[in-house]
C-alpha cells in the first residue's frame, strides 16, 4: 500500500517535467538546423528579394549577356549576329588583326594613368587624414573643403578644368606666367603635359573620398597603443610605422583595390578634357571599348575587350590581397 502511494506521488512529481511533444518543441525552439521555425524560413528571403532582383537584373544578367555577345560578330544595326566563337578574343592577341594595336595601346594608356594616379591617391589622402585627425580651429570646415570636389560629377570637373588648362585663355598658364614660369604649356594637347593634367585633376577630385575612409579608420585605432609607444620612447615616425600603418592594413587593402578599379576604368576625364589626344596617347581601355562598341557598332569586339580588362583587374586584385595579407605568424602573436 505504501509502495503504491510512493510510486503515484513520484509519477505526479515527474509529470510537470515530462518531455514536450514534437510540435511544441519545434514551435518553441525551431528546427535543429537553423533555429528558425518553419513558418519563418521565407522571411529573410523576402527582405533580400529587392536586392536579389536588382542584382540579377543589373549585374548577373548583363554579365552573362556580355559573354554571349563576345562570342558573336554583334552589330546591333544588323538583323543577324553570326556566332564566331573565340575569334573576338583571339584577334586581341593576334598582331596582324585590326584590334590588336588599338586595344593594347589603350591598355598601355590605362596602365600609365593607373601607375601614376594610384600611389598619389594612397599617400596624399592619408596625409590629409592625418592632418584632419588633429584638433585645431576650423577642422570641420577644412574636412568639407577637401571632400567637396568629390560630390561633383565627372562632366562638371572635366569641363571646368578643360577651360582652366586651356593653352590660350586658361587661368593655370596665366598664373604660371605671373610666377615667372612657362605660360604656354599645352596641358590637353601634348604629352606628358596631358598625363600631368589628367592625373592631377583626378587626384584633386577624388582624394576627399579616400581621406574620409582613412579618417574613419584612424579613429578606430586604440589610443592606448599610441600611449604605450610614447612611454617606450617611440618617436612620431616610429608611432606611424609601428602603430598607424598596422592599424590601417585592412583599410589600405580596401582603398588600394577600389582606387585601382576606379583608375583602370577612367573614361570621363580623358573623353572630355583631351578627347583621347594627342593622337591616341590618352585613350584608355574604357574609352576604346566605348568607341568600338557604340561608335563602330562592333559590340562583340568591345565585349571581348571588356572581359580581357576584367581578367587583368582580377589578377591585380589578387596580387594586392596577397601583398596586404595578414601573415599567420602575426595572427598567432596577436592571439597569444
N, C-alpha and C positions, 0 to 999 in steps of 0.2 A: 504493500500500500504506500509506504513512504517512498519507495523507489519510483512508483508511477508518478507521484506528485512531483518528485525532484526532476524527473525527465520532462514532465509537462512544463514546469517552471523554466527549465533550461531552454526548451524549444521556444517558449514565449519571449525569453530574453534575446534569443538569436533572431527572432522573426524580423525585428526592425532593420537588422543588418543583412538581410538576405539579398543576394545579388539581384540587381535590377534586370528587367527584361532587355532584350537586344535592341528593341526600338527606342526604349528610354535612354539607354547608354549612347546610342547613335545620335539622338537629338541633343543630349547634354554635352557630349564630348566630341561629336563629329566623327568622321571616318578616321581610320588609323593612318592613312597615308598623309593627308594634309591638315587634318583637324578642322575641316570645313564641312558643314552639313551639306547633304546632297542638294537641298533646295537652294543653297547659296553658291554653288560652284560656278554658275554663269555670271555672277555679279562682277568679278574682276574683268571678265571679257567684255562686259557691257561698257565699263569705264574705258577700256583700251580700244574699243571699236572705232571711235572717231579717228584716233591716231593711226590705227592699223589701216583704215580705209584710205586715209591721205598718203600714208607711207607706200601702200601698194599701188595707188593710182599715180603718184608723182615721183616715186623712186624706183620701185621694183619693175613696174610695167615699162617705163621709158628705158630702163637699163636693158631689159630683155629685148625690147623693140629695137634698141640701138645695135645690139649684137646681130639681130636678124637683118637689119638694113646694111650692116657692114659686110654681109655675105652676098650682097646683090649689087648690080650696077643700077643704083637707085637715083633716077631723075624724076622728081615729083611732078614735072611738067609733061611727062610721057605716060601713056596708058599702061605700059608693060615695064616691069623691072626685072630683067633676067637674073637668074642665080649664077654667081661666079665663084662661089666657094671662098677660098682664102686668097684669091687673086688681089683683092684690095690691100691686104696685109703684105703680101709678097712684094707688091710694087713699091711699098715704102722702104724696102730693104734691097731693092734691085737698082744699081747705079744708073742703068740705062732707061729707067722709067721717068715719066714726066713729073711725078710727085716726089721723087727722091730728093732732089736738091732743095725744092721749096720747103718741104717738110722739115728736113734736118737743119736747114738754115734757120727756120723758125724755132726749132728746139734749141739751137745754139743761142739765139736771142733770149729765149726763156731762161736758159742756163746763166747767161751773163747777168740778166736782171736779178735772178734769184741769188746768185753768188754775192752780189754787192748789196742787195737790199736786206736779206735775212740777217746777217751779222749786225747791221745797224739797227734793225728793229728788235734785236735781242738786247743789245748793250745800251742804247740811248734810252729806251723806256725804263730799263732797270735803274739807270742813273736818275731819271726823273722821279721814279717811285721812291728811291732812297731819299731824295730831297723833299718830296711831298710828305713823307712819313714823319718828318721832323715838325716840331711845333714852332710856328712863327706867325706873326700877324698877316692876315690875308691869305692863309694857306688854302682855304676852300675856293677863293677866287682864282688862284693860280691852277688849282686842280681843274676847275671848269674851263680855263683858258686852254690848257693842254688837251682836254678831251673834246672841246667844241668842234674842231675841224672834222672829227670822225662822224659826226651826225649829218654832215653834208654828203650829198650824192656824188658819185664819180663824175657825172656830167658837169656839175657846178664847179668842182675842184679843177677839172681838166680845162674847161673853157676859161676860168679865172686865170690860171697860171699860163695858159697859152698867150693871153694878152700881156701878162706881166713879163713874160720871157721873150716877147716879140723883139726881133733884131732892130727894128726901127723906132717903134713907139713904146716899147716895154719899159717899165719902171726899174727893172733889175739892171739893165745896161745903163740907164740914166744915173742911178745912184753909184754904180761901179765907176762911172766916169767922174763923178764928184769926188770919189775917194782916190782918184788918180790911177785906177785900174783899167784894163782894156774894156772899152764900152761898145764893142761891135761884135760880141760873141753871138754866133748863130745857134742859140740854145736848142732849137727844134728842127734844124735842117742840116746839122753837121754832127759828126761823131769825133771824139767821145762826148761832146757837149750834150748831145741828145740823151745819152745814158745818164749823165750827171743830173740833167733836168728830171728825167723820169724817176730815178731813184730818190733824188732829193724831195720831189713833190710827194711821192708815195710815203716816204718816211715821215715828213711833216704831217701828212693827212692821217696816218693810221697809228702813230706811236701812242696816242692817247689811250687807245683800246688796250694795248699790251701793258701800258703803265698802270691802268686801273687794276688789271689782273695781278700784276706784281704787287701793287699796294695792298690788295686784299690778302695776298699770301704772306707779305711781310708782317702784317698784323696778327697772323696766326702763329708766328714763331714765338715760343715762350720767352718772356723777358728774363726768366731765371737763367737761361743759357748765356745771355749776354753778361749778366751779373757775375756768374761763375767764371766766365772768361776774363772779365776785368779783375776779379780777385786773384786770378792766376797770372796777372800781369800781361795779358794779351793786348796788343795794340789794336787800333781801329781796323787796320788791314787784316790782321790775323782773325779778328772777330768776323769780318766779312767773308774771309776764305773758309774758316772752320765752323762758323755758325750760320751765317746768312745763306751761303751757297748750298750747303747740305739741306737746309730747311726749305729751299726753293726748288730742290731737284724735281719733284713731280710737276710743279708748275712750269719749270723750264722745259721739260719734255712736252707738255701740252702746248705752250706758246711756240716752241720750235716747229711742231707739227702744223699747227694752224697757220703760222706765218709762211712756212714752205708751200703749203697748198695754195694760200692766197697769192703768193708771189708767182707761183707757176701758172696760175690762172689769170694773170694780169692781162687785161684787154682794153678797158676803157681809156686809161691814160695814154697808151700808145695810139689808139684809134683816133682820139680827139686832139691830142697835143702834137704828135709827129706824123700822123697818118702812116705809120709804119716806116717812115723815111729816116734818113736819106736812103733812097732806093728801097731795099727790104731789110735794112740793118736792124730796125727796132720792131719788126713784125714778129710778134711772139706766136707760140703754138696755137693758142686760143684764137688769135687774130687770123691765122692761116686756116684753121678749121672752120671758122665762121665764113670766111671768104670762099673757101672751097665748096661748102655745103649750101650757103644761102645765095651767093652771087654767081657761082659757076654751076650750080644745080647738081653737084656731084656728091650726093648725100652718102653714098656708100663709101667713097674715099674719105670723106670727113668723119664718118663714124669710125672707120678703121684708125684714123689718126688719133681720135679721142681716146680710144681704148689702148693704143700704144702709150700715149701720155699717161693714162691711168696706171698702167703697169709700172712705168718709171716712178710715179709718185708713190705707189705701194712699196716698191723696193727701197726708196729713200726713207719712207716712214719706218720700215723695219730696221734700217740702219740707225735711225735716230732713237728708236726704242731700245736698241741694243746698247747704244752709247750711254743713255741715261738710265740703264737698268740698275737696280739696287743689288749689289753683289751679295751672295749668300753669306760671306763672312761678316759683312756689315750687319746683316739682319740678325745673325746669331749673336753678335756682340750686343746689339740693341735689346735683345730679348733676355739676356743674362741679368 
